[in-house]
Amino acid sequence: MNSSTTRISNGRLTVDVAALGAEMQSLTSADGKSWLWNGDAAFWTGRAPILFPMVGKAPDNRIRIDGTSYDMAQHGFARRAEFSLAASTQTMCRFELAPSEATRAVYPFEFLLAVEYLLEGPRLTVSATVENRGRDAMPFGLGFHPAFLWPLPGSEGRPHRVTLDNGGEPAMVRLQDGLVGPDLLPSPFVDGALTLDHAMFDADAMIFPDGAGNGLTYAVEGGPALKLSVDNLPNLALWSKPGVDPAPPFLCIEPWHGTAAEVGSSGELAQRPYSILLPEGQTQRFSWSVELPG
């Protein structure tokens, strides 16, 4: 599918966003450095997909809504849907996805999903607003999946670290065939800090259901640092594609509200961990921000 791209810029940052999935395609600073993964198909074609109406996988790739079963691919359908450009200025763009025959066939709700990108100085804020336009309470999960370069520009061969603002050591869960496993595992963070190693992802994503807080820094000691903050996104995942040689040159830092279904669960969407049940006529907003160095 061909998809148009919208560019926003404020002299310090330049961002390109595709209508397909309302997905960011590039994040560049004024010095010409690129910070976002480029989607090289040899590793992973994603760059920063929007996850809706669920995060992760469902048992047998099927969800249940009030007992009725529907096909649903991993991370939902928004990332493969063509959004409409609803508004844009030099420093902001807003994309919207409304129901279609295709979405109603797998998710029988009247919704509006709006994704907005806003530049303010060295900071990019990405927000998603979900509105229930139907008459029934609407279950969903929503997540962001941005992939940043690893190593960061100019930092080849140097240790990279994720540091939580709250200094926490949140417990971790792992996936089993794409579903959340039953065991709560010890935290890999020590006093809020985690030095990254590609071997950490041999068992797929590291998922922290709660306790990671609302901010973190992804950085190289003595080198560049990206400062991230989140709102209304209680879950955090770190992921890089496992089983690839050479190691994938990206790190996904994923804030979510909702996770994959649990091992042994029914697949009922409303019963997934951290699933939201949005009443008729109401909205919820979710956002993450990144501040680039310099």
N, C-alpha and C positions, 0 to 999 in steps of 0.2 A: 504494500500500500504506500503510495506517495503521500507525504505529509509536509505541510508548510511549516516553516520555522519563523519564530519571532525573536528579534534581538532587542535587549534593553541594555543601557549603559549609562554610567554617571561619571565617566572619566577615571574612576578608580577600579571599577569592576565592569566586566561585560559578560552577559549571560545570554545564551541561545536556548530557546525552548521550542520543542516540536509539538504540533497539535496532536500527533499520535501519542496518546497516553499523557498529554500535558507534561512530558518528560524533559527535564533539563538535559541539554546536549553538550554544553561546555560552560566552564566557569573560568574566566581569565582575568588576571590582574593587569594593572596599567603597564607593568614592566614586560608584558607579553607571556608571563608564565601561566601554564594551564594547571589547574588543581583537580579537575574532575577526570575520572577514567574515560577513555575514548571509545569504549564499546567494541574493541577488537574481537572479532568472532573467534579467533584462536583461543580465547580464554572465556569471555562472557560478553554477550551482545548488549546487556543492560548498561545503563549509565546512572540513572536515578529514578527508577520506576515508582509510580504511585500505586499503593496496594489498597484495593477496595473491590467488593464489599467484605473481603476477608484477607487476613494475613496468613501466609503459609499454606499448608495443604489440608485437605479434608480426606477422611478415610475413603479409599478407592476413587478419589477425585469427585466425590458426590457429597453435597450438603443436604440437610433436611431442614425444612421450614414448616413448622406446625405438622410434622409427620410426613410431609410430601418431599420426595427426593428430587434433586436437580443436579445436573452436571455442573461442576465448577472447577476450573483449572487452578493450579497453584497461584496464590496471591490475587485471585479474582480476575475480573474482566477489564477494569479501568485501564490497565497498562497496555492493553491491546485495542482500546477504543479511540476513535477520532473525536477529540474535543473541539468545541467551537471557541474561537477567540471572541470573548465578550467585551473586553476593554483593554486598551493599552496606551501608555504614555512613554516618554523617553526612558523612564526608570521603573515602570510597572507594567505587568501584563497579567490578565486574568482569563483563564480558560474554564469552560463549563461543559459538563456532560449531563444530559438529560436521558430519561428512559427511551428505549427503542424496542422494536419488535424482538431484536436479538437479546437485549438485556432482560426483558420481561419473561422470555422463555426460560431463563435460568435464575431469575431473581425478581419475583412478582411484586415489585414495589414502585411507587412513584416517588422519585428522589431528584434532587439536584446536587451534583458534586461540583464545587467550584475550587479551582486551584490557582493561587495567586503567587507571583514572584515580585518582590519589592527590593530595590536597592537603596541603601542609605549609607553614604560614606563607604567604609570598607566592609559593610555588612550586607549579606543577602538573607532575606527572610522568605521562607516558603510556607504558605499556609493552605490548608484544605478546610472547606466548610461543607458540611453535609446537612441537607434540609430534607425533612420528611414531608412530602407534598400529598401523601395518601391519607387514608382513613384508618389504617391499621398501624400499630406499633411496629417499627422497622428494626430488625436486628442487623448489626454490621460490625466489622472491624476495619480499622484504617491504619496504614503505616507508610513510612517513607523509607527509601532504600538507596540513598546516595552512595556512590562509590568514589572515593578519593584516591589519588595516586599514592602508591607505596612502592618505592620510596617517594617522598615529597620532592619537589624540584630542587636540584642541587644537593641532595642528601643521600646519594647512592652509597651503600655499604655502611651506613650509620644506623644505630639502634633507633627504633621508633617506639613511642610510648603513648598509651591512652591513660589520662589521669582524670578521675572523677572530681568534680568541684566539691562534693560533699565528703571526700575522703573515705567513702564507703568500701565495704568488701561484700558486695551483693552475691548471694548464692546463685548458682548456675544450673540450668537444665540443658540437656542435649536432645537431639532429634533421633528418633528411631523410624526409619523409612519415611522420613518427612514429618512425622507426628511427634508431639512433645512427650518425652519419656517420663516415667513416674518418679525418677530419683532426683532429689534436690542435692546438688553436688557442691563441694567446697568452692569458694570463690578463688579465681586466679588473680584477683586484685589483692595487693598488699598496701594497706594505708592509702587506698584509692588509686594506686598506680599499677599499670600492667605494661611490661615490656613485651612487644609483639614478637612472635615467632611463627613462621608459616606452618610449623608442625601443629600448632594449636588448632588448626582448622582441618586436620586429617579426619576428625570425627564430625565435620560439618560445622554449622554455626555455633557460636557460644551465645546463649540466650540468658538474659537476666530479667526474670519476670517483674521484680520490683527492687527498689533500693539503690538504683543507679543514680537517682537524683535528676536534676533539671539542667545540668550542664557538665561539659567535659572539655578537655583539650587533647588534640591529636598533634603530637609534636616530635621534633628531633631535639635532643639536648644540645643547646647552643646553636640551633638552627631554626627553621621556620616552624610556626605553630598555628594551627587552626583552632579557634575557640567556638564551640558549638553550644547552643542552648535550646531547650525544648519547652513546649507548653501543651499540657493535656495529653502527654504521651508517656505513660508510666513504664513501659517495657523498653528494653534495649537489647539489640543483637549486634554482634560483631561477626563478620563473615568475609572470607575470601575463598575462592573456589578450590575445593580439595582435589587431590589426585592429579595435579597438572605439573608437568616438568617442561620448562622451568616454572618456578613459582609465579603465580599471577601477580602482576604489578599493581594491585589495587587492594584497598580495604573498604568494605562497606560498613558504615556506621549507621545503624537502622533504629530510629525511634518509632515505636508502635503503640497503638491502643488496641490490643487484641493479638493473640498468638495463633499458631497452628492448633488444630484439634489435638486432644490428648489421646495417647494410645488406649484403645479399647472403648473410645467414646462412640456415641450414636451418630455423630456427624451433625446433630442439631445445631444450627448456626447460633442461636441465642444462648446455647449452653457452653460455647467455647470460652476458654479463659479470657477474661477482660472484654468480652463482647459487650457492645452497647445495644440497648433496646430504646430506640428513639421514639417518643410519642408523636402523634399526629401534630403537624404544624410547627414542630420545634426544630432547632438547628444545634449543631455542635461544631466548634472550630478547633483545629489542631495546627500546630506550627513548629517549625524548627528554624534556627538561624545559624549562620556561620560567619565569623569575622576573619578575614584574611590578613596576613601579616603586611606591614608596611602602610 
